[in-house]
């Protein structure tokens, strides 16, 4: 009987933990403070930083501030991909990333274009946010700013209710246990 109850508890835990964080990409972006940017390669188009297409990019512009939203709350981690044509060491760029919720922001990390090339820069964090704010911190005179190809975060999993059948099974097993104890020897 104890083995059966343990199996039910294990199955119930499996149902409750079935939700896991799913990757989501930025759906919208808004320029809070604009900075100078180039126009070559369509880099002035903010929509280039949305979604999972890392073949295009949006140049933030030096000292620019841009808020990216994802349509839901997120936590756990982010991946930022940057795209620089040519040698990233010859054109150093950087961006400070802040997590925000309901208009309040806190600094998470700073990323360089060197770190965010290829597979991107991955970073884990603990807060729950609805916005990522990117503040361009590039100081190199010949660079106009960090180039955002894509931003990916993890969604907050919704609580998964325990299936009613599992609760009924647990109640039935508990009743059997009570009945067994009350049985005359």
PyMOL commands that set and color helices and strands:
alter all, ss='L'
color gray80, all
select helices_A, chain A and resi 2-16+40-42+46-49+164-182
alter helices_A, ss='H'
color red, helices_A
select strands_A, chain A and resi 23-25+28-33+58-59+65-82+94-101+104-112+121-136+147-155
alter strands_A, ss='S'
color yellow, strands_A
deselect
rebuild
show_as cartoon
